[in-house]
């Protein structure tokens, strides 16, 4: 009987410390959502390079919330610590709070996804993604036909429509601005802007942005058939004139200078985008250009996806929050 009692007690203790007894119902719904995203990424191949890491990050954080939690730190007054430990060599970092010096003693470290998320929180990953995009982009057609730059204004229409819709739904202006960037169909920019304007909405906005981008091949064809003729869709686009190497080298430099002076807040993203393009077009750093296009891009994509997915907890993602 004593053995049976200990066995049942062990089973009870195991259950009480497991996720089955501690996870809220919202987490289970998000686990199911992550399964759907995994299916879409693998079976339907909807933006799999980003959607799959996001889905896994979402799955992990809802199964084990501590994986995205930060470590705890105990702040001990320096004078008290030195009095209790005279002559001891101290390795703790020293901080000053309200004029008082403290030793910052870590109680325990944070979870894996907490540290990966710092790259999103501090705006590191999106500019590095832009670096890779710049290294893969040929701006020759744009340089040959500058008027095509006007076509980029179409994305702004989507941004403003989405922004106005979010305001009508009751979101605060900063939140509506973050949501509105989804209308530009640009995942890294949406993540970068959201991390600054409304970091608590990062998970839902990132999933919405990449899901929207993944659905473009489905949404676009019927609209194209509606607005164009078969003959127009059969036109082969050709570059209007040859673009010299000098033009391609000067283009990223000029764009970086002009945009950074006009819109200083955009300097980070544009600077990295154009730096990547300059590496490509200069022809003198082929090795690091290929690294930016491949290895670096792939690593940052994994980190970015996992980090964004880790913000999609059930409590946040399923909240019907409408700001006042």
C-alpha positions as CSV (number, residue, x, y, z in Angstrom):
1,X,0.0,0.0,0.0
2,X,2.8,2.4,0.8
3,X,4.4,1.7,-2.6
4,X,1.0,2.4,-4.3
5,X,0.6,5.6,-2.3
6,X,4.0,6.9,-3.3
7,X,3.4,5.9,-6.9
8,X,0.1,7.8,-7.0
9,X,1.7,10.8,-5.3
10,X,4.5,10.8,-7.9
11,X,1.9,10.7,-10.7
12,X,-0.1,13.5,-9.1
13,X,3.1,15.6,-8.7
14,X,4.1,15.0,-12.3
15,X,0.7,16.0,-13.5
16,X,0.6,19.2,-11.3
17,X,3.9,20.4,-12.7
18,X,3.1,19.5,-16.3
19,X,1.6,21.7,-19.0
20,X,-1.7,19.7,-18.9
21,X,-2.6,21.4,-15.6
22,X,-1.0,24.8,-16.0
23,X,-1.6,25.9,-19.6
24,X,-4.6,28.2,-20.2
25,X,-7.1,27.2,-22.8
26,X,-5.9,30.0,-25.1
27,X,-2.5,28.2,-25.4
28,X,-4.2,25.1,-26.8
29,X,-5.9,27.1,-29.5
30,X,-2.6,28.6,-30.5
31,X,-1.1,25.2,-30.6
32,X,-3.8,24.2,-33.1
33,X,-3.1,27.4,-35.0
34,X,0.6,26.5,-35.2
35,X,-0.3,23.1,-36.7
36,X,-2.3,24.9,-39.4
37,X,0.6,27.2,-40.2
38,X,2.9,24.1,-40.3
39,X,0.5,22.5,-42.8
40,X,0.3,25.7,-44.9
41,X,4.1,26.0,-45.0
42,X,4.8,22.4,-45.8
43,X,1.8,21.2,-47.8
44,X,0.8,24.4,-49.6
45,X,4.3,26.0,-49.5
46,X,3.0,29.4,-48.5
47,X,6.1,31.4,-47.6
48,X,7.7,28.3,-46.0
49,X,11.0,29.9,-45.2
50,X,9.4,32.3,-42.8
51,X,6.1,30.6,-41.9
52,X,7.6,27.4,-40.7
53,X,10.0,29.0,-38.2
54,X,7.1,31.3,-37.0
55,X,4.9,28.2,-36.5
56,X,7.5,26.4,-34.5
57,X,8.2,29.5,-32.4
58,X,4.5,29.7,-31.8
59,X,4.2,26.0,-30.9
60,X,7.1,26.1,-28.4
61,X,6.1,29.3,-26.6
62,X,2.5,28.0,-26.1
63,X,3.7,24.5,-25.0
64,X,6.4,26.0,-22.7
65,X,6.0,29.7,-22.0
66,X,9.2,29.9,-20.0
67,X,11.2,29.5,-23.2
68,X,10.4,33.1,-24.0
69,X,10.8,34.5,-20.5
70,X,13.7,36.7,-19.4
71,X,16.0,35.8,-16.5
72,X,15.5,37.3,-13.0
73,X,18.1,39.6,-11.5
74,X,18.6,40.5,-7.8
75,X,19.9,44.0,-7.1
76,X,22.1,44.1,-4.0
77,X,23.4,47.4,-2.6
78,X,27.2,47.5,-3.0
79,X,27.8,48.7,0.5
80,X,25.8,46.0,2.0
81,X,27.4,43.3,-0.1
82,X,30.9,44.5,0.6
83,X,30.2,44.6,4.3
84,X,28.9,41.0,4.2
85,X,31.7,39.8,1.9
86,X,34.9,41.8,2.8
87,X,37.8,41.3,0.4
88,X,35.8,39.2,-2.0
89,X,36.5,39.6,-5.7
90,X,33.1,40.6,-7.2
91,X,32.2,39.6,-10.8
92,X,28.7,40.9,-10.9
93,X,27.9,43.9,-13.1
94,X,27.5,47.2,-11.2
95,X,24.5,49.5,-11.9
96,X,23.4,52.8,-10.5
97,X,19.7,53.2,-9.7
98,X,18.5,56.5,-8.2
99,X,22.0,57.4,-7.3
100,X,22.6,54.1,-5.4
101,X,25.2,51.6,-6.6
102,X,24.0,48.0,-6.9
103,X,25.4,44.6,-7.9
104,X,23.2,42.9,-10.5
105,X,23.2,39.3,-9.4
106,X,21.4,36.9,-11.9
107,X,19.0,34.6,-10.2
108,X,18.5,32.4,-13.3
109,X,19.0,32.9,-17.1
110,X,16.2,33.5,-19.5
111,X,14.8,31.1,-22.1
112,X,16.2,30.5,-25.6
113,X,13.6,32.5,-27.4
114,X,13.9,35.4,-25.0
115,X,17.5,36.0,-26.1
116,X,16.7,35.4,-29.8
117,X,13.8,38.0,-29.5
118,X,16.3,40.7,-28.5
119,X,17.3,40.9,-32.2
120,X,13.7,41.9,-33.0
121,X,13.3,44.1,-30.0
122,X,16.4,46.1,-30.8
123,X,15.7,46.2,-34.5
124,X,18.6,44.0,-35.6
125,X,17.1,41.3,-37.7
126,X,15.0,43.3,-40.2
127,X,17.9,45.5,-41.4
128,X,20.0,42.4,-41.9
129,X,17.2,40.8,-43.9
130,X,17.3,44.0,-46.1
131,X,21.0,43.6,-46.5
132,X,20.5,40.2,-48.0
133,X,17.6,41.4,-50.2
134,X,19.8,44.2,-51.5
135,X,22.5,41.8,-52.4
136,X,20.0,39.8,-54.4
137,X,18.3,42.7,-56.2
138,X,19.1,44.0,-59.7
139,X,17.9,47.6,-59.9
140,X,18.9,47.9,-63.5
141,X,15.3,48.0,-64.9
142,X,14.4,50.7,-62.4
143,X,17.5,52.8,-63.3
144,X,16.7,52.3,-67.0
145,X,13.1,53.4,-66.5
146,X,12.8,55.7,-63.5
147,X,9.1,56.2,-64.1
148,X,8.4,52.7,-62.9
149,X,9.3,54.0,-59.5
150,X,5.8,55.5,-59.4
151,X,4.3,52.0,-59.4
152,X,5.7,51.6,-55.8
153,X,3.1,54.2,-54.7
154,X,0.4,51.5,-55.1
155,X,1.7,49.9,-51.9
156,X,1.0,53.2,-50.1
157,X,-2.7,53.0,-51.0
158,X,-2.9,49.6,-49.2
159,X,-1.1,51.0,-46.2
160,X,-3.4,54.0,-45.8
161,X,-6.6,51.9,-46.3
162,X,-5.4,49.5,-43.7
163,X,-4.4,52.3,-41.3
164,X,-7.9,53.9,-41.6
165,X,-9.6,50.6,-41.1
166,X,-7.6,49.9,-37.9
167,X,-8.5,53.4,-36.6
168,X,-12.2,52.8,-37.3
169,X,-11.9,49.5,-35.4
170,X,-10.7,51.4,-32.4
171,X,-6.9,50.9,-32.4
172,X,-4.6,53.6,-31.2
173,X,-2.7,55.6,-33.9
174,X,0.6,53.8,-33.2
175,X,-1.1,50.4,-33.3
176,X,-3.0,51.3,-36.5
177,X,0.3,52.5,-38.1
178,X,1.9,49.1,-37.3
179,X,-1.1,47.3,-38.7
180,X,-1.2,49.5,-41.7
181,X,2.3,48.5,-42.8
182,X,0.8,45.0,-43.6
183,X,-0.9,46.7,-46.6
184,X,2.6,47.3,-48.1
185,X,3.1,43.5,-48.4
186,X,6.6,43.7,-46.8
187,X,7.2,41.3,-43.9
188,X,10.6,42.6,-42.6
189,X,9.4,46.3,-42.7
190,X,6.1,45.3,-40.9
191,X,8.2,43.6,-38.2
192,X,10.6,46.5,-37.9
193,X,7.9,49.1,-37.6
194,X,5.8,47.0,-35.2
195,X,8.7,46.4,-32.9
196,X,9.0,50.2,-32.5
197,X,5.3,51.3,-32.6
198,X,3.4,48.4,-31.0
199,X,5.6,45.5,-29.9
200,X,2.7,43.8,-28.1
201,X,1.1,43.2,-31.5
202,X,4.2,41.8,-33.2
203,X,3.0,38.2,-33.3
204,X,-0.4,38.8,-34.8
205,X,0.9,41.4,-37.3
206,X,3.8,39.2,-38.5
207,X,1.6,36.2,-39.0
208,X,-1.0,38.4,-40.8
209,X,1.7,40.0,-43.0
210,X,3.4,36.8,-44.1
211,X,0.0,35.0,-44.5
212,X,-1.1,37.9,-46.7
213,X,2.1,37.7,-48.8
214,X,1.7,33.9,-49.1
215,X,-1.8,34.4,-50.5
216,X,-0.8,37.0,-53.2
217,X,-0.4,34.2,-55.8
218,X,-4.0,33.3,-55.1
219,X,-5.4,36.8,-54.9
220,X,-3.5,38.4,-57.7
221,X,-4.5,36.2,-60.8
222,X,-8.2,36.9,-60.8
223,X,-7.6,40.6,-60.3
224,X,-5.1,40.7,-63.2
225,X,-7.6,38.8,-65.5
226,X,-10.3,41.3,-64.5
227,X,-8.2,44.4,-65.3
228,X,-6.2,43.3,-68.3
229,X,-6.6,41.6,-71.6
230,X,-4.9,38.4,-72.6
231,X,-2.8,40.3,-75.1
232,X,-1.6,42.7,-72.4
233,X,-0.7,39.8,-70.1
234,X,1.4,38.3,-73.0
235,X,3.6,41.4,-73.3
236,X,7.2,40.6,-72.5
237,X,8.8,43.3,-70.5
238,X,12.2,44.3,-71.7
239,X,14.8,46.7,-70.3
240,X,14.6,50.0,-72.2
241,X,18.4,50.6,-72.4
242,X,21.6,49.1,-71.1
243,X,22.6,50.3,-67.7
244,X,26.3,50.9,-67.1
245,X,28.2,49.5,-64.1
246,X,28.9,53.1,-62.9
247,X,25.2,53.8,-62.8
248,X,24.6,50.7,-60.8
249,X,27.3,51.6,-58.3
250,X,26.2,55.2,-57.9
251,X,22.5,54.3,-57.5
252,X,22.7,52.7,-54.0
253,X,25.1,55.5,-52.8
254,X,22.8,58.3,-54.0
255,X,19.6,56.6,-52.7
256,X,21.2,56.1,-49.3
257,X,22.3,59.8,-49.0
258,X,19.0,61.3,-50.3
259,X,16.6,59.0,-48.4
260,X,18.6,59.3,-45.2
261,X,18.5,63.1,-45.4
262,X,14.8,63.2,-46.2
263,X,13.7,60.5,-43.8
264,X,16.4,59.9,-41.2
265,X,14.2,57.2,-39.5
266,X,14.5,55.1,-42.7
267,X,18.3,55.3,-42.8
268,X,18.8,51.9,-41.1
269,X,16.6,49.9,-43.5
270,X,17.5,51.8,-46.7
271,X,21.2,51.9,-45.7
272,X,21.4,48.1,-45.3
273,X,19.3,47.5,-48.5
274,X,21.6,49.7,-50.5
275,X,24.8,48.4,-48.9
276,X,23.8,44.9,-49.9
277,X,23.2,46.1,-53.4
278,X,26.5,48.0,-53.6
279,X,28.3,44.8,-52.6
280,X,26.5,43.0,-55.5
281,X,27.2,45.7,-58.1
282,X,30.8,46.6,-57.1
283,X,32.0,43.2,-58.0
284,X,35.0,43.4,-55.6
285,X,33.4,41.6,-52.5
286,X,31.8,38.7,-54.2
287,X,32.4,36.3,-51.3
288,X,30.6,38.4,-48.7
289,X,27.9,39.4,-51.2
290,X,27.1,35.7,-51.6
291,X,27.2,35.2,-47.8
292,X,24.7,38.0,-47.4
293,X,22.5,36.4,-50.0
294,X,22.7,32.9,-48.6
295,X,24.2,31.9,-45.2
296,X,23.5,35.2,-43.4
297,X,20.0,35.5,-44.9
298,X,19.1,32.0,-43.9
299,X,20.4,32.3,-40.3
300,X,18.6,35.6,-39.7
301,X,15.4,34.2,-41.3
302,X,15.4,31.3,-38.8
303,X,16.1,33.6,-35.8
304,X,13.5,36.1,-37.0
305,X,10.8,33.5,-37.5
306,X,11.3,31.8,-34.2
307,X,11.4,35.2,-32.4
308,X,8.2,36.4,-34.0
309,X,6.4,33.2,-33.3
310,X,7.4,33.3,-29.7
311,X,5.3,36.5,-29.3
312,X,2.2,34.8,-30.4
313,X,1.0,33.5,-27.0
314,X,-2.7,32.6,-26.6
315,X,-3.3,35.5,-24.2
316,X,-2.0,38.1,-26.7
317,X,-3.0,36.6,-30.0
318,X,-6.6,35.8,-29.0
319,X,-7.3,39.0,-27.2
320,X,-10.2,41.0,-28.8
321,X,-8.4,44.2,-27.7
322,X,-9.7,47.4,-28.9
323,X,-7.8,50.5,-27.7
324,X,-9.7,53.4,-26.4
